[in-house]
Amino acid sequence: MVVPSSTATAAVLVLAIAVALVIEPPVFLRRWWLEWGLSLEVSTECQTTEHYAVGTGFDVFWDKGALSVLSSSLPQSSSSASPNNTLWHSYAREKPFILAARAVLKHDPIQDGHYFLNQGIRGQTTRQTVESLLYEPNVSLTLLGTLDRPGGPSIPYRFTLSADKACTDGKLHFAILLGETDESQDDDSDDEIVYAGKDGPIPSNKAAYYNRVWLRYGSDKEEAFFGFGQHYSRWNLKGHLVPVIISEQGVGRGLQPATFALNTFLHGVGSAWHTTYVAKPMYLTSRGRALSLVGPKVSFFDLTLPDIVTAEYWSCRSMRGILYSAASPLETVALLSTETGRMQPLPAWTQRGVVVGLEGGSEEVERITARLEAHQVPLVAVWLQDWVGTRQDWDGTRLIWNWEVNRGYYPRWDSFRQRLEASGGVKVLTYINPFLVDVAAANKSFPHTRNLFAEAVEHGHLIKDAAGQPLLAKSGSIEFGTIDASSPETRAWFKTVIKTAMIEGAGAGGWMADFGEYVPFNARLHGGRGNAMHNAFPDYWASLQREAIAEAGGEAAEEVVAFVRSGYMKTPGFAQLYWVGDQLVTWDGHDGIKTVLPAMLSGGLVGHSLTHSDVGGYTMIDHPVLKFFRPRELLFRWVELGAFAGVLFRTHLGSFMHTPSAQVWDDAETMAHFARFGRIFAHLAPYRSVLMEEAASKGYPVVRPLFLHYPGDASAYRISQQFLLGPDLLVAPVLNPGQETLRLYLPGGDRWRHVWTGHIYEGGWLTVSAPMGEIPVFSRQGTPFAELFDSLKEGGCEIMWENTSIGEESRVICFPSRCDLCLSVVRHEIKPVKSV
């Protein structure tokens, strides 16, 4: 036996410490590196201490180099290190809070829809001066000065805090303008992206040398940060570097060894914890503070230090944003939604039962539909994403991206759709994305009546490269072009495709409007270059769906629903419905069922008020060394979750149909479980109707984190695997295999009734029984919907009810042994019409 010498042991230990310091340096080293060589210099005339009233309820305090914004409407905190009314503050008196930097990229950050961080900083300003302050009473305060660094150009800047022009209470705008830019000249949509190896000398326009703007400010050490879009495997993002760039979510996202294998051998398909379809430079914190940036460019928020935040915006001229202040988290969410837009209530048919995802052509779909109907599954729609037909290639079964009914694959399309409609108003939903394939290509041609790709090329409807040619991309075996959704001519053409091929030709009652994340930075679109259009594309894509449906007119304008997955700042104002993307059919918290609620909760805080998930998950893998198939138990638990978490109850058969994966039509027991929770979902329609009206009028999410209603409860901020459905139902899903009890948290200040047992609980931590079929659900004592919730556990029959607030009839589930339920329903503007 060879015993290592003490010298060798010490060397190994030193090496291990050095590696650890490089991988994860301690806070004091990271802070030293961040602040090294930085300085803030204040002119003699600015060596003052002053308060400036700006807007309604905001007080800007300048103290010889330290800047803070105070607001009397902030919720009080006993644990805050900074004054309770401090909304924003520079982090140190002698350090700059505005910086600029020059960055280069190794390659385009977006490759086939996947995001790759590849930024290198070539130089940043190290000195900020404040030379004068300009104050317009109650309107604005402006700081004027310069930014510079040794050996680099010096540029002037303006930092302005200003009242909201629409006089909205609780909003204070800020703007950083570099160079000689004024308010009317800061459009930087044509900023060049600088790539490594092409970085030249300092340009004559010195402001253009810097292509990153940084705003650095303080944070309380215990302050938690939420939002930033939909985040799947992190809830509180304090301690992380958060990129704000939409992309494919990825497969695995940290689940090993799948993520390593897919990132290594399939060009980054595995992705990482932060990759997301919905990214937003918008957050709110446990201290009641909230901020958003304005503009479509890429941004980053560095939250890795406990007391400093750095916001970075990829621009050579400006950074704009808004500070928000309200008395409660719920009111803050409402304020944020005035920027994102508010989602509108869904048609009543979406609330009556389940939407089942099917594939396989006429014979297969009709067989499964009949099976589900025979087992009394309350169908409201079947969703057929393969309505365009499928193709086989090395990467499996893929859809033919040419948007028309494939009548070779679905020869009985019309009769099937008509039969469903006649048998209870069951609708057929389809699928679309912004991509087109050449169905007449020499090596891969398919039967078609229109070649939309060829039409798009001929009329210039595809996004282009720098040479003005159609920019093609790949998704596995598929080569495709992307429509330019920012072009008015393209929008008019593609809306006609939707109206004629989908609404009229296919009779679609709605569809999945997939993707939206693939615009590369080197693309050229009508609305600008790819670097400015990448994040903005989902806004154009969602609004295109909304406009096409509205232009169709008649019943379609009221009843058709499109659901999207990608999103940026304004998408909620256009989108009818979201779903949280493609989860693995696993139990894990990287990419499986445990990612559903963090995504819903974080997205709901920043505008995504109406959402749902693929019940059962989507992504399956069938490889000799790596297999992911859907377990039966996972499907059962996801069905339970789907009945409560969201405003649409929709299943997905998965990325492969003929696998050992469990499906909702497998056997009588599975269908009985599915049917029961479909009835439960329908039974809650009157309650969700009220919540959707709140989403439209106030911006409140339907699925809510606990702290929105219990802001004084510290535990409520830490919980992301429980949720409130509105203010009155608390749901704690079972998310682990083999689990039949669950430890959960009930907020204090209210009493809670277990809907299955009737037991009453006080607030606090407790363990409850959670066998299959009894997902822990609690109603708040005192809710006006008590009778509706109390009857969840009983069997159901159908009645007709009328929603008098919107003047239409709908079908829901009622419970015959509790027909006095109708009395409580009437109190919420809903009344029974007749039994059926």
N, C-alpha and C positions, 0 to 999 in steps of 0.2 A: 504494500500500500504506500503510495506517494503522498506525503503530507505537504501541501503548499507552504512556502515560506511566508513569514510575516510581511516581507517586502512585496511579494506577489499578491498577497491578500489585500494589502493596503492599496496597491496599484489598481486592482480590480474594483475596489470600493471607490477610489477616487474617480475612475472611469465611469462607474455606474452613476455616481452623483453628478458628474459633468453631463452625461447623457440626459439624466432626469431634468437638470436645470435648463438644457436646451429645449427639451420637449415641453416642459411645463415649468417655466421659471416662477419663482415665488413672487408675490404681489409687489414687494418692495423693489425687486429688480426690474419688473415690468414698468413700475411707475418711474423709476430712475431713468430707464431707457426712453420712456415717453416724454419726460420733461427735460432731458439733457439738452443744454444749450438754448433753451427757450426763454424769451423775455417779453415783458409788456412794458412799454414806456409811455407815460402820460405827460402831456405838455403842462406847462405851468398854469395855463388858464383853465385846464380841466382838473386841477388838483382841488376839487371841491366835493362837498357832500350835499346832494340835492335829491328831492322827490319830485317826480313828474307824473301828473295824472294823464293817462293815455286811454282813450276809449271809456267804456262803462265798467267800472269796478276794478280797474287795473292801476297799480301804482308802481312806476319804474323808479328804482332807487340806485343812484350812482354815488359811489363812495371812493373817490380817488383811485379808480381803476377796477374796483369791484362792482359788478353790475348784477342786479337782481330784479325780478318781476314779482310783485306781490299781488295777491288776490284774496279778498275777504270771503269769497264763496267756497274756498277749498274746504273739504271735510277736515275736522280736527284729528290730530294724531298725537298720542301720548308718548310714542316711541321714536319720534322724529328727532334727528340731530339738528336739522335746520328749523327755523321758525315755521310754525304751522301754516302761515299764509304765504310761504314762498313757493311760487309756481315754477320758477326757473332762476338759476343763478350761475354766474361764472364760477369756476371751481377754485381759483386761487387769485389773490389780488395781483401778484407779480408775474403771472403766466398768461400767455395769449389765449383768448377764447375763439379767435378766428385765425385760421391758417389756410394756406393753399399749397398744393403739391403737384408735381409732374409725375405721371405714371405711364408705364408702357405695358403692353400685353404681349405674351408669348404667342398667342393665337386667339381666334375668335372664341369668346367665352361660351357661346352656344353652338354645340355640334350635335346635329340630329336630335334636337330638343333637349339635350342634357347640358347641364351647366358645369363648367370647370373653372375654378378659381386659378388665375394665372397672372396676377397683377404684380408688377415690380415698381417700387417707388424710386425714382431717379433723383428726387430732391424735393425738400419741403421748406417753406418759410420758417424762420426761427424767431423772427422779431415782429411784433405788432405794435404800432404806435397809435395813440389816440390824440389827435391834434385839436379837434373842436367838437362841440355838441350843438346841434340845432334842434330847437324845441318849438313845435306848433301846439299851443295849448289844447289838450284833450284829443288831439289828432295824431301826433307822431313825435318820436324822439329819434334823431339820427346821429350816429357817431361817425366821424370822418377821420381817416388816418391812412397809414401805409402798411404793407406787408413786404418783408424782404428776407434775404438770407445771404450769407457770405458767398460771393461768386455767382450769385443769381440775380435776376432782375427784381427791381423794386416796383410794386404796383400800388396805386391808390385803391381804397375800398370805401364803401358806404354800408353801414349796418343800421337798419331802420326797424323800429318797433312802431306799429301803427294800428289804429282802430279798424274794426271791421267795417268795410264800406256799406254793407247791408244793414249795419247797426245791430248785428246779432249779439245778444248778450253772451258773455263767456268765451269770446274769441279775440285773440290778439295776434295780429300778423307780424311776421318778421321777414326781412330780406337782406341778403348779403349780395352786393353788386361789386364786381371787380373791375379794375381799369377805369376808363372814362365812361363806362356804361351808365345810362340813366334808366328811369322806369320804362321808357318806351323802346329801349334798344337791347333788351337782355334775351332775345330769342336766340338760343344757341342750338337749334335743332340740327344745324349742319356742322357741329363740332366733329373734327376728325378724330378717329381712334388711332392712337400711336402704337405701332407694333415694334417689338424688339428688333434691332438691326436696321430700323428705318428712322431712328431718332436723330434729327439734325441739330444744327446750331439754334441758339435762341432767336426766335423770329422777331421781325421788326415790331410787330404787335406784341409787346411784352406780356400783356394780360393773357394772350393765347398760349403762352408757354406753360402756364399752369392749367391743368385740366381736371383737377380735383379741388373741391371746396370743402373745408372741414369746419364744423362748429363744435366746440368742446365746452362741456358744462358739468355741473355737479349733480350728484345723486346721493341719497342717504344709503348707508351701507346695507341696511336690511330691506331696502326698497325693491319690490318685485315688479317685473316688467311683463306685460301681457299684450297679445295682439300680433302685429306685424304680418297679418294675413292668416293663412291656415298653417299651423305648425303641428306636426304629428307626434313627435316623440320628445318634445320639450314643452313644458307648460310655462313656467317662469323662465324667461330668457336672460335674466341677470346672470353674468358670468360667461356669456357667449358672444362670439362675433356673428352678427346676424346679417347675411346678405339679403338685399331686397331685389331679387331678380327671379322672374317666373321661369319655370322649367318643368321637364318631366320630373315626377316625384322620385322615380327610380324603383328598383326591385331589390328589397333587402334593407337598404338604408341604414346599414350597421349590423344587421343580423348576419352572423358569420357561421359557416364559411361562404354563404351565398353571395354576400356583398363583395368580398374579396375576389371571388371567382368571376363574377359578372363585370366588375370594374377592370379586372386584368385582361380577360379574354373577349369581352364584348364592349370595349371602348367606353367604360364608365356607366354602363346601364345600372349598376348597383347603387350609384349615387351616395348620398350622405344624409345625416340627420336633418340638415337645414334645407334640402331641396324640396320645393313645393310648387304646386300649380297656382297658388294664390299668394302673392307677396305684396306687402304694402308698407310704405314708410309711415306707419301710423301705430301708435301704442297708447296704452294707459297704464298707470302704475298703482301699486297698493297705497301710495300716498295721495292719490286723487289727481296726480298730474297727467297730462296728455299732450301729445305733440304729433303733428304730421308734417311731412314735406309735400310740396306742391310741384308736380312735373313728372314726366314719364321716364327720366333717366335712371340708370342703376344707382342705388345708394347702399351704404353699409351703416350699421350701428354697432359700434364697438362697446360692449357692455362687460368686457372682461375684467375691468378694475372695479372694486366695490364702491368707489365714490366718484368716479368720472365716467361720463358718457361722451363718445365722439361720434357725431353724425357726419358721414361723408357722402357727397353728391358728385357724380361724374359729369362735371361741367367746367368750361373754361371761363364762365362769366358770372354765374349766379347760383345762389341757393335760396329758395323761398319756403316758407312754412307757416304753420299756425300753432299757437299755444291755446289750450282749452282749459276752462275752469268751470266747475259746477259743484253743487253741494253734495252730490252722491255719485257713486259709480254708474247707476242707471241713468241719471241725467247726463253724465259725461258721454255715455254711449249714444244717447239721443243727439248730443251736440256733434259727435263724430259723424253720425249718419247724415247730417246736413251737408257734409262734404262728399260722402260716398254715394248719396242717393238712397232711397228707401224702396224696399221690395214690396210688391203689392200682393193681396190675397190671391190664392190659387182658386181655379174653378172648383165648384162643389164636388164634382165627380171624383176628384183626386182624393177626397177624404172618406169615401164610402167603403174602401176595401183595399185589396192588394193589386200590385202590378207585377206580373211574373215575366221574367226574362227567359225567352225561348229562342232556339235556333234549330236549323236542320231541314228546312224546306216544308212544303205543304203537308205531306203525310205525317212527318214526325211531329210538327207543331199541332196539327189537328188531333192527333192521338193523345198528346199530353194534356192539351186543353180540355178534352172530353173527360179525361181521368180526374183532373182537378175539379171540374164542375160536378162530377158524380160524387165527389167527396165533400161537396158543399163549401169549397173554398170561395170566399167572397171576392171574386174577380171583378176589377173595374177596368183592367186593360191587360193585354199581352204586349210585350215589348220585343220586337223582332229586329235586332240590329243587323241581321244578315239578309234583309229585304233586297239588297242589291246583288246578292249571290256571293259565293266564296270561291277562293282559289287555293290550291295546294302548292306549297313551295318548301324549301329547306327549313324555313322557320315555322312550319305548321300551316294551319288553316287561317287564311287572311281574307278580309272583306275586299270586294272590288269597289274602289273608290270612284264610282261613276253613278251619280245620284238619280237612279230611276229603278222602278220595280223590275226585278229579274224574273220574268214570267216563265222562264225555263226552270228556275229553281222553285218558284211559287206559282205553278200553273192555275191553282184555284184561289188566288189571292182575293179577287173581288167577292166571290161567293162566301169564302171564309169570313171576311170582314163583315159582310152583310148579315151573316148568320149570327155573329157575335153581337152586333148592334141590335138585332131583333130579339135576342134572348135576354136582354136586360141592360142594353146600352153599353156593353163592354167595348172598349176602344182598342184600336191597334196603334201602337207607337213604333217609330222607326229610329233611324240613326243618320247623322250627317257629321262631316267635319270640313275644315276649310281646304282640304287637299283634293287633288285630282290626279288620276293615273291615266295614261294613254291606253285605252282599251283596244286600240288598233295597232299597237306596237308590233313590229315584225316577229319578235321572239315571244311575246306574251299578249296575245289578242284574245278577246272575250266577246260573246254575243252582246249586241247593244243596239239601241235605236238612235241614241245621240252619243257622240264622243265629246264630253264636256271639256276634257283636256285640250283637244284640238281647237274647239271653239275659243277657249280661253287664250291659247297661244295666238290665234289669228287676230283676236281683238285686243290683245295686250292686257288681259285681266290677271296675269300672274305677277307676283313680286319678281324683281329683276336683280341681276348682279351689277357690278360697277360698269360693265360694258353695255348694259341695256338689254341683255339677253335673259330669258326666263331662268330663274335660279331654282335648280332642282335639288331635292334633298332625298335622303333614304331613311326608311324605317324597315330594318331587316331586309327582306327581299324586295320591298316595294320602293320604286323610284317615283317621285311625285313632284308636282308643282303646288304652290300655295297661292290662293286667290289674294289679291290686294284689297282687303276689306276696307281700306281707307280711301279707295278711289270711288267717287260717286258713280261713274259709269259701271265699274265692276259690281258695286252694291246693287244697282238697278238690275243688272243682268242676273246676278245670283239670287236676288229676291224673286225674280221671275221663275228661276229653276225651283226654288222652294215652293212657290205657290202652285205651279203647274204640275211638277213631278211628285211632290210630297202631299200637299194638302188636297189638290184636286185629283191627281192621277192615282195616288196610293190611298187617299182617304185617311191620311194619318191624323190621329188625335193629339199628336205630340211627338217629340223625338229627343234623343240625346244629341246635343251639339258639342261634340268632343273636341279635344285638343285646343290649340291657340297659343302654344308655348314655343313654336319652332322658328320664329323669325330670327335669322342670324344677324349679327351686327353689321356685316358687309352688304346687307340687302339694300335695295332701293325701292321705296314705296311712294305712292302719291303723297302721303302725309309726311314723308321725311326719310332720313336714313335709318337703317336697321337699329343702330344704337339708341335712337330716340323712339323708335316704333316698337321695339321688342316688348317692353312692358305694357305699352298702350294697346297692342293688338287685341287682347281679350275684350276691351271696351268696345272696339269696332265689331268684333265677332258677335258679342252678345246683343248689341243694338241692332245688328243686321237681322238676327232672328226675330227680335221684338217687332221691328218694322215690317218684316214680311208677313207676320201673323196679323198685325193690325191692317195692313193693306189688303189681306185676303177678304176682310169684311165678313158680315153676316155672323153665323154661328161660330165659324172658325176663330174670329177675332175675340170671342168671349170664352171659348172652350179649349183651344189648342194650347199646349204647354211645351216649351223647350227647356231642357235643363242642361247646364254648362258646368265645367270643372275649373277652367282657368279664370283668373281674375286679377285686376289691378284696382286702382283707386276708385274709379267711377262705375265699375261693372255692376254693383248692386242696383244702381239706378236703372239699368237696362235689363238685367237678367230676371227671369221669372222664378227660377229655382236653381239651386246648386246641388251637386253631390260631391262628396269629399274624395273622389278619385278611386284609384286602383289599389286596394289593399291585397296583401298576400293572404292566402287561406290558412292562416296560422294564428296562434294565441299571443304572439310576441308583441312587445311595445315599440319595435323599430318600424314594422311595416304591416302588422297584423291587426286583429280586432281591437287591441288596446290603443291603437292610434286614432280610432274613429272619434272618440269624445274630445281629446285635446284639439283635433282639427276643427270640430264643430264649435267648441267653446271659444277658441282663439279667433276663428273667423267671425263668429257672431258678435264679438266685441267691436269689430271694425266694419260692420255693414252687412255681413252675410247672414241675414236673419232667418231665411227660409232655406233649409238644407236637408239632406238625407244621405244615406250610404248605400252601397251595393250590399244588400243583405246576403251574407254568406261569403263576402269577399270576391275578388276577381282573379288575381294572378295565381296561376298554377304552373308548376314546373315538372316536366316529365323527361328527365335525362338519366342516362345510366348511372351517373354518380350523384345526382341531385334531384330529389323528388319532393314536390309539395302538392298533396291532394287534400281536399276539404274533408275533415273528419265529421262524422254525423253529429257528435256532441257540439262541435263548434257551430255547425249550421243551426242547431236547436237554440243555442244561446244567442246567436246573432239574430234569429227570428224574434226572440224576446226583446232584444235591444231595439230592433227596427220598429217594433210596434209603438215605442215611446219616443225614440230619439229621432225626431225629424217630422216633416210635413208630407212626406210621401213614403209609402211602404212598398219598396221595389226590390225584387231579387235579381241576382245575376247568376247565370249558370256557370260562369267562369271562363277562363281563357281557352279551356279545352272541354269539349262536350263529352266525348266518350272516354272517360277515365274512371278510376274507382272513387272519384269525389262524390260526396253526398249531394243529392238534389231534393228539392221540396216535394217532388212527386214520387219519390222512391217507393214508399209503402204507406199503408193505411195509418200507421202511428205518426209518421212524419207529416202526412197531410192533415191529420186531425190537429196536431200541434200548430201547424201553419194556419189552418182555418180558424182555430180559437184565437190566435193572436191577431189575425186579420179582423176578426169581429171586435176585439178589444180596441184596435186602432180605429175602426169605424165608430165605435161607441164614444170615443173621445172627440169626435168631429165638432160638436158644439163648443167645447172648450178651446180646441185649436182655432176655430173660427174667430173667437175673441182675440186670441193671441196673434193671429195673422193681421187682424185689424190694428192691433197695437204696433206691429212691425211696420205697417204702412203709415200710420199717423205719428209714431214716435221713434221708430228705428230700433225698437227692442227686439232682440233675438228670441225665437221661440224656445230654443234649447239654451239654457243659461247657466253660467257658473254660479256657485252658491254665494259668492261675495257680492253679486249684484243686488241681492236682497238682504244680505247680512254683512254690510261693510265693516261693522265693528267687531266681527268675529275673526280673529287671527287665523284660526284653523280653516276657515272658508276659503282663504286665498291659496291654500296649499293643495286643494283637492281638485283633481282633474278627471277622476274615473267615477264620479257621481255627477248628477246634474239636476237642475230644476227645469221641469217642463212648465214654463210660465212661473208664476209666483206660488202655485198651490200644490204641485206634485213634485216630490223628490224621488228620483230613481237611482238605484245603485245596482248596475248590471253585474252579473257573474261573468268574469273574464278569464277564468283559469279552468283547465280540465279537471274533472273529478271533484269539483268543489260543490258542497251542498250546504255550507254555512258561509256567512259573509260578515266581516267586520266593517262597519260603516259609521258615518258621522251624521248626526242630525243637529242642525243649528239651534242654538239656544234662543230663548225668548218666545218660542212657539211650542205647541204640543203637536205630535204627529201620530196619525192613525195608520196602521199597517192595513193596506187595502185587502189583503187576502185573509188575515186573521181577525181584524177588528181591534187588535190590541193598541192601546194608547201609550206613547213613549214621550218622555221629556227629551230635551236636547242633550247632546253628548255622544261619546263613542259607545257602541253596543255591537253585539254579535247576534245575528238572526239566522233562522233557518232559510235556506234558499234552494230547495230541491228543483229539479227540472220542471218548468211550468209555473214557478212562483218567483219570478224576478222580484227582488225587494223594491216595493213601491209604497210610498207614504203620502197621504194627503194632509195638508196643513189644517189643523182644527180652526174652524171659523170661516173656511172658504165658502163662498156662495154656491160652489159646485159640489158640495158635500154629498148630495144624493146621487149625483152622476157618478162620482168616484166610488161611493160605497157599493154601488151595484155592479162594479167591474167583475166581481168574482162569480156572478150568476150567469146562467145560460141566456141566449138571446133570440129574439125574433125581430123581423124588420117592421119599421113603421115609416110613414112619410112625415117629414117635417118641413116647415117653411122658415127660411131665414128672412125675416121681414126687413132686416137692415139692408139687404141687397135684392130682395124681391124675387126669390127663386125657390123652387122645390128641390129637395134632395132626399136621398135614401140613406138612412143610417141604421144602426142596430140599437134596439131598445130591449128592455128586459121585462117579460110579462108579469113576473111576480112583484115587480116594483113599478107599476104603471103610474103611480103618483110622481114618479121621476119627471113626467111631463110638466108638473107644476113648477119644479125648479128650473126646467129648461125654458119655460115661458118667461121667467124673470130675466132671461138673457136674450130677449127678442127672438126666441125660437119657439115655435108652437107646433104641435102635432096636427097633421091634416087628416090622415086616414090610416088604418091598418091595412096591410097588404099581405 
